[in-house]
């Protein structure tokens, strides 16, 4: 090997490795009876296999780094920590819906610096590095090709009439009700955060999740010129609901709009 693999190249390779493991599981689901899918064991097996494959790639390349994954929890205690969601959208995965993702982020000293978000069943991938911008590409033969910079769109900083996406669609109805009163929630063929990053949506609410649900997408949206926070205003990814927007002003307007729907803070 003549060149040293960057963190971004490593994250992309790990995501492609995970995709290669996930896709046969996803395709095999089509042949299974509904009751077998419904017991959750199928997606658990896929989740574990994908995370194990990603961990193997990361550990071989960066043995001293910590890794936090949805399935296996945290290994290691380094200031560099990889954060993995092996299959984001397991309900979609089991339903045969191609909108599930593989999410990989690198956090250094508590700040996300590298992010990859792939929709393997759609052959699409997004990535960003801190200060380096956000990009979209295609997955062809297990490689990332057709690298294209992405950027949020311009527009008014008001919730009314903005293009809104809500994920998962069936959760958090009370939370997003104030937003839906003034603008409809639109269908999203790809994750709303990624649609905001490429200029196809203005505002996105992810109604629940953990750090691994937000680590990658938060950096991609920010590097595309957009804004991210928890609904509680926390700027770094963590547990709870989150808001993505094409501008900070729109994000703050959305937070103000949903504030009445939030549980009151304890005194």
C-alpha positions as a Markdown table, in Angstrom:
| # | Residue | x | y | z |
|---|---|---|---|---|
| 1 | Unk | 0.0 | 0.0 | 0.0 |
| 2 | Unk | 1.6 | 3.2 | -1.2 |
| 3 | Unk | -0.9 | 5.7 | 0.3 |
| 4 | Unk | -2.2 | 6.1 | 3.8 |
| 5 | Unk | -5.9 | 5.6 | 4.0 |
| 6 | Unk | -7.7 | 8.7 | 5.4 |
| 7 | Unk | -10.4 | 8.4 | 8.0 |
| 8 | Unk | -13.0 | 9.3 | 5.3 |
| 9 | Unk | -11.7 | 6.6 | 2.9 |
| 10 | Unk | -11.7 | 4.1 | 5.8 |
| 11 | Unk | -15.3 | 5.1 | 6.8 |
| 12 | Unk | -16.4 | 4.7 | 3.2 |
| 13 | Unk | -14.7 | 1.3 | 2.9 |
| 14 | Unk | -16.3 | 0.2 | 6.2 |
| 15 | Unk | -19.7 | 1.3 | 4.9 |
| 16 | Unk | -19.3 | -0.5 | 1.6 |
| 17 | Unk | -18.2 | -3.7 | 3.5 |
| 18 | Unk | -21.3 | -3.3 | 5.7 |
| 19 | Unk | -23.5 | -2.8 | 2.6 |
| 20 | Unk | -22.1 | -6.0 | 1.0 |
| 21 | Unk | -23.2 | -7.9 | 4.2 |
| 22 | Unk | -26.5 | -6.2 | 4.6 |
| 23 | Unk | -27.9 | -6.5 | 1.0 |
| 24 | Unk | -28.1 | -10.4 | 0.9 |
| 25 | Unk | -30.0 | -10.3 | 4.2 |
| 26 | Unk | -32.3 | -7.6 | 2.7 |
| 27 | Unk | -32.9 | -9.6 | -0.4 |
| 28 | Unk | -33.5 | -12.9 | 1.5 |
| 29 | Unk | -36.2 | -11.2 | 3.5 |
| 30 | Unk | -38.5 | -11.1 | 0.4 |
| 31 | Unk | -38.8 | -14.9 | 0.5 |
| 32 | Unk | -39.6 | -15.1 | 4.2 |
| 33 | Unk | -43.2 | -15.5 | 5.6 |
| 34 | Unk | -44.5 | -12.5 | 7.5 |
| 35 | Unk | -44.5 | -14.1 | 10.9 |
| 36 | Unk | -40.8 | -15.0 | 10.7 |
| 37 | Unk | -40.0 | -11.4 | 9.8 |
| 38 | Unk | -42.3 | -10.0 | 12.6 |
| 39 | Unk | -40.4 | -11.8 | 15.4 |
| 40 | Unk | -37.4 | -9.4 | 14.9 |
| 41 | Unk | -34.8 | -12.2 | 14.8 |
| 42 | Unk | -34.1 | -11.7 | 11.1 |
| 43 | Unk | -33.2 | -8.0 | 11.4 |
| 44 | Unk | -31.3 | -8.7 | 14.6 |
| 45 | Unk | -29.1 | -11.2 | 12.8 |
| 46 | Unk | -28.6 | -8.7 | 9.9 |
| 47 | Unk | -27.8 | -5.9 | 12.3 |
| 48 | Unk | -25.2 | -7.9 | 14.2 |
| 49 | Unk | -23.6 | -9.2 | 11.0 |
| 50 | Unk | -23.3 | -5.8 | 9.5 |
| 51 | Unk | -21.9 | -4.2 | 12.7 |
| 52 | Unk | -19.4 | -7.0 | 13.1 |
| 53 | Unk | -18.2 | -6.6 | 9.5 |
| 54 | Unk | -17.8 | -2.8 | 10.0 |
| 55 | Unk | -16.0 | -3.2 | 13.3 |
| 56 | Unk | -13.6 | -5.7 | 11.7 |
| 57 | Unk | -12.6 | -3.1 | 9.1 |
| 58 | Unk | -12.2 | -0.3 | 11.5 |
| 59 | Unk | -10.3 | -2.3 | 14.1 |
| 60 | Unk | -7.9 | -3.6 | 11.6 |
| 61 | Unk | -7.1 | -0.1 | 10.3 |
| 62 | Unk | -7.3 | 1.8 | 13.6 |
| 63 | Unk | -6.7 | -0.7 | 16.4 |
| 64 | Unk | -6.4 | 2.0 | 19.2 |
| 65 | Unk | -9.7 | 3.8 | 18.4 |
| 66 | Unk | -12.9 | 3.3 | 20.4 |
| 67 | Unk | -16.0 | 2.0 | 18.7 |
| 68 | Unk | -19.6 | 2.6 | 19.7 |
| 69 | Unk | -22.2 | 0.5 | 17.9 |
| 70 | Unk | -25.9 | 0.1 | 18.4 |
| 71 | Unk | -25.6 | -3.7 | 18.7 |
| 72 | Unk | -22.4 | -4.3 | 20.7 |
| 73 | Unk | -22.1 | -1.1 | 22.7 |
| 74 | Unk | -18.8 | 0.5 | 23.3 |
| 75 | Unk | -15.3 | -1.0 | 23.0 |
| 76 | Unk | -12.3 | 1.0 | 24.0 |
| 77 | Unk | -12.0 | 4.4 | 25.6 |
| 78 | Unk | -9.9 | 6.5 | 23.2 |
| 79 | Unk | -10.6 | 10.2 | 22.4 |
| 80 | Unk | -11.2 | 9.0 | 18.8 |
| 81 | Unk | -14.5 | 7.1 | 18.7 |
| 82 | Unk | -16.3 | 5.5 | 15.7 |
| 83 | Unk | -20.1 | 5.6 | 16.0 |
| 84 | Unk | -22.0 | 3.0 | 14.0 |
| 85 | Unk | -25.7 | 2.4 | 13.3 |
| 86 | Unk | -25.4 | -0.9 | 11.2 |
| 87 | Unk | -29.0 | -0.7 | 9.9 |
| 88 | Unk | -30.8 | 2.5 | 10.6 |
| 89 | Unk | -34.5 | 2.0 | 9.9 |
| 90 | Unk | -34.8 | -1.7 | 10.8 |
| 91 | Unk | -38.6 | -1.5 | 10.4 |
| 92 | Unk | -38.1 | -0.3 | 6.8 |
| 93 | Unk | -35.5 | -3.1 | 6.3 |
| 94 | Unk | -37.9 | -5.8 | 7.4 |
| 95 | Unk | -40.8 | -4.3 | 5.3 |
| 96 | Unk | -38.6 | -4.6 | 2.2 |
| 97 | Unk | -38.4 | -0.8 | 2.0 |
| 98 | Unk | -35.1 | 0.4 | 0.4 |
| 99 | Unk | -34.8 | 3.5 | 2.6 |
| 100 | Unk | -32.8 | 1.9 | 5.4 |
| 101 | Unk | -29.2 | 3.2 | 6.0 |
| 102 | Unk | -25.8 | 2.4 | 7.2 |
| 103 | Unk | -24.4 | 5.2 | 9.3 |
| 104 | Unk | -20.8 | 5.6 | 10.3 |
| 105 | Unk | -19.2 | 8.6 | 12.0 |
| 106 | Unk | -15.9 | 9.4 | 13.7 |
| 107 | Unk | -16.0 | 11.6 | 16.8 |
| 108 | Unk | -12.7 | 13.2 | 18.0 |
| 109 | Unk | -12.8 | 14.7 | 21.5 |
| 110 | Unk | -16.6 | 14.8 | 21.4 |
| 111 | Unk | -16.9 | 16.4 | 18.0 |
| 112 | Unk | -17.9 | 14.5 | 14.9 |
| 113 | Unk | -15.2 | 15.0 | 12.2 |
| 114 | Unk | -16.1 | 12.4 | 9.5 |
| 115 | Unk | -19.4 | 11.0 | 8.4 |
| 116 | Unk | -20.8 | 8.5 | 5.9 |
| 117 | Unk | -24.4 | 7.7 | 5.4 |
| 118 | Unk | -25.3 | 5.1 | 2.8 |
| 119 | Unk | -28.6 | 3.8 | 1.3 |
| 120 | Unk | -27.2 | 0.5 | 0.1 |
| 121 | Unk | -30.4 | -0.8 | -1.5 |
| 122 | Unk | -30.6 | 2.5 | -3.5 |
| 123 | Unk | -26.9 | 2.5 | -4.4 |
| 124 | Unk | -26.4 | 6.0 | -2.9 |
| 125 | Unk | -24.0 | 7.4 | -0.4 |
| 126 | Unk | -23.4 | 10.7 | 1.3 |
| 127 | Unk | -20.4 | 11.9 | 3.3 |
| 128 | Unk | -18.8 | 14.9 | 4.9 |
| 129 | Unk | -15.6 | 15.9 | 6.8 |
| 130 | Unk | -15.5 | 18.7 | 9.3 |
| 131 | Unk | -14.6 | 21.9 | 7.3 |
| 132 | Unk | -14.4 | 19.9 | 4.1 |
| 133 | Unk | -18.0 | 20.1 | 2.8 |
| 134 | Unk | -20.6 | 17.5 | 2.0 |
| 135 | Unk | -20.9 | 15.2 | -0.9 |
| 136 | Unk | -23.2 | 12.7 | -2.6 |
| 137 | Unk | -22.1 | 9.7 | -4.7 |
| 138 | Unk | -23.1 | 6.4 | -6.1 |
| 139 | Unk | -22.2 | 2.9 | -5.0 |
| 140 | Unk | -21.0 | 0.8 | -8.0 |
| 141 | Unk | -19.4 | -2.6 | -7.6 |
| 142 | Unk | -18.7 | -1.8 | -3.9 |
| 143 | Unk | -16.9 | 1.4 | -4.7 |
| 144 | Unk | -17.9 | 5.1 | -4.3 |
| 145 | Unk | -18.1 | 6.9 | -7.6 |
| 146 | Unk | -19.6 | 10.1 | -9.1 |
| 147 | Unk | -18.6 | 12.4 | -6.2 |
| 148 | Unk | -20.8 | 15.5 | -6.3 |
| 149 | Unk | -20.8 | 18.4 | -3.8 |
| 150 | Unk | -24.1 | 19.0 | -2.1 |
| 151 | Unk | -25.5 | 22.2 | -0.6 |
| 152 | Unk | -28.7 | 23.3 | 1.1 |
| 153 | Unk | -31.2 | 25.4 | -0.8 |
| 154 | Unk | -32.0 | 29.1 | -0.1 |
| 155 | Unk | -35.5 | 30.2 | 1.0 |
| 156 | Unk | -37.5 | 31.9 | 3.7 |
| 157 | Unk | -36.7 | 31.1 | 7.3 |
| 158 | Unk | -40.4 | 30.5 | 8.3 |
| 159 | Unk | -41.9 | 27.1 | 9.1 |
| 160 | Unk | -45.1 | 27.9 | 7.2 |
| 161 | Unk | -44.8 | 26.7 | 3.7 |
| 162 | Unk | -41.3 | 25.1 | 4.1 |
| 163 | Unk | -40.6 | 21.6 | 2.8 |
| 164 | Unk | -40.8 | 19.3 | 5.8 |
| 165 | Unk | -39.8 | 15.7 | 6.3 |
| 166 | Unk | -40.5 | 13.6 | 9.4 |
| 167 | Unk | -38.8 | 10.4 | 10.3 |
| 168 | Unk | -39.9 | 7.9 | 11.4 |
| 169 | Unk | -43.3 | 8.9 | 10.0 |
| 170 | Unk | -45.4 | 7.1 | 12.7 |
| 171 | Unk | -43.6 | 8.4 | 15.8 |
| 172 | Unk | -43.8 | 11.7 | 17.6 |
| 173 | Unk | -47.2 | 12.8 | 16.3 |
| 174 | Unk | -47.6 | 15.3 | 19.2 |
| 175 | Unk | -44.1 | 16.7 | 18.7 |
| 176 | Unk | -44.5 | 17.5 | 15.0 |
| 177 | Unk | -48.2 | 18.5 | 15.1 |
| 178 | Unk | -47.5 | 22.2 | 15.4 |
| 179 | Unk | -45.3 | 22.0 | 12.3 |
| 180 | Unk | -47.8 | 20.0 | 10.3 |
| 181 | Unk | -50.5 | 22.6 | 11.1 |
| 182 | Unk | -48.6 | 25.1 | 9.0 |
| 183 | Unk | -46.9 | 22.9 | 6.4 |
| 184 | Unk | -47.5 | 19.3 | 5.2 |
| 185 | Unk | -45.0 | 16.6 | 5.9 |
| 186 | Unk | -43.7 | 15.4 | 2.5 |
| 187 | Unk | -42.7 | 11.9 | 1.5 |
| 188 | Unk | -39.0 | 11.2 | 1.6 |
| 189 | Unk | -37.4 | 8.7 | -0.7 |
| 190 | Unk | -34.1 | 9.2 | 1.1 |
| 191 | Unk | -33.5 | 10.3 | 4.7 |
| 192 | Unk | -34.8 | 13.8 | 5.3 |
| 193 | Unk | -31.4 | 15.0 | 6.6 |
| 194 | Unk | -29.8 | 14.0 | 3.3 |
| 195 | Unk | -32.6 | 15.7 | 1.3 |
| 196 | Unk | -32.0 | 18.9 | 3.2 |
| 197 | Unk | -28.2 | 18.6 | 2.5 |
| 198 | Unk | -28.8 | 18.3 | -1.2 |
| 199 | Unk | -31.5 | 21.1 | -1.3 |
| 200 | Unk | -34.6 | 18.9 | -1.7 |
| 201 | Unk | -36.2 | 19.7 | 1.7 |
| 202 | Unk | -35.9 | 22.7 | 4.1 |
| 203 | Unk | -36.7 | 21.1 | 7.5 |
| 204 | Unk | -36.5 | 17.7 | 9.0 |
| 205 | Unk | -37.5 | 16.3 | 12.3 |
| 206 | Unk | -36.2 | 12.9 | 13.6 |
| 207 | Unk | -38.7 | 12.1 | 16.4 |
| 208 | Unk | -36.4 | 9.8 | 18.4 |
| 209 | Unk | -33.1 | 8.1 | 18.4 |
| 210 | Unk | -29.7 | 7.7 | 20.0 |
| 211 | Unk | -26.3 | 9.3 | 19.2 |
| 212 | Unk | -25.7 | 6.7 | 16.4 |
| 213 | Unk | -28.9 | 7.9 | 14.6 |
| 214 | Unk | -27.6 | 11.5 | 14.4 |
| 215 | Unk | -23.8 | 11.5 | 14.5 |
| 216 | Unk | -23.3 | 11.1 | 10.7 |
| 217 | Unk | -26.4 | 13.0 | 9.4 |
| 218 | Unk | -25.7 | 16.0 | 11.7 |
| 219 | Unk | -22.3 | 16.6 | 10.2 |
| 220 | Unk | -23.5 | 16.1 | 6.6 |
| 221 | Unk | -26.2 | 18.7 | 7.1 |
| 222 | Unk | -23.9 | 21.2 | 8.7 |
| 223 | Unk | -21.2 | 20.7 | 6.1 |
| 224 | Unk | -23.8 | 21.3 | 3.4 |
| 225 | Unk | -24.5 | 24.7 | 4.9 |
| 226 | Unk | -27.4 | 23.7 | 7.2 |
| 227 | Unk | -28.1 | 23.5 | 10.9 |
| 228 | Unk | -28.7 | 20.7 | 13.4 |
| 229 | Unk | -29.6 | 20.3 | 17.1 |
| 230 | Unk | -31.6 | 18.2 | 19.5 |
| 231 | Unk | -35.1 | 19.5 | 20.0 |
| 232 | Unk | -33.8 | 20.5 | 23.5 |
| 233 | Unk | -31.4 | 22.8 | 21.7 |
| 234 | Unk | -28.3 | 20.6 | 22.4 |
| 235 | Unk | -25.9 | 21.1 | 19.4 |
| 236 | Unk | -24.0 | 17.8 | 19.6 |
| 237 | Unk | -25.8 | 14.5 | 18.7 |
| 238 | Unk | -27.3 | 12.5 | 21.6 |
| 239 | Unk | -30.4 | 10.7 | 22.6 |
| 240 | Unk | -33.9 | 12.2 | 21.9 |
| 241 | Unk | -35.6 | 13.9 | 19.0 |
| 242 | Unk | -33.6 | 16.1 | 16.6 |
| 243 | Unk | -34.1 | 18.9 | 14.1 |
| 244 | Unk | -32.3 | 19.4 | 10.8 |
| 245 | Unk | -32.8 | 22.6 | 8.8 |
| 246 | Unk | -31.3 | 24.4 | 5.8 |
| 247 | Unk | -30.6 | 27.4 | 8.0 |
| 248 | Unk | -30.0 | 28.2 | 11.7 |
| 249 | Unk | -32.9 | 30.7 | 11.6 |
| 250 | Unk | -35.3 | 28.0 | 10.3 |
| 251 | Unk | -34.1 | 25.5 | 12.9 |
| 252 | Unk | -34.7 | 28.0 | 15.7 |
| 253 | Unk | -38.2 | 28.8 | 14.3 |
| 254 | Unk | -39.0 | 25.1 | 14.2 |
| 255 | Unk | -37.7 | 24.6 | 17.8 |
| 256 | Unk | -39.9 | 27.5 | 18.9 |
| 257 | Unk | -42.9 | 26.0 | 17.1 |
| 258 | Unk | -42.5 | 22.6 | 18.8 |
| 259 | Unk | -41.6 | 23.9 | 22.2 |
| 260 | Unk | -45.2 | 23.7 | 23.4 |
| 261 | Unk | -45.3 | 20.0 | 22.5 |
| 262 | Unk | -42.2 | 19.2 | 24.6 |
| 263 | Unk | -42.3 | 17.9 | 28.2 |
| 264 | Unk | -41.6 | 20.8 | 30.6 |
| 265 | Unk | -38.1 | 20.8 | 32.0 |
| 266 | Unk | -37.9 | 19.9 | 35.6 |
| 267 | Unk | -37.5 | 22.9 | 38.0 |
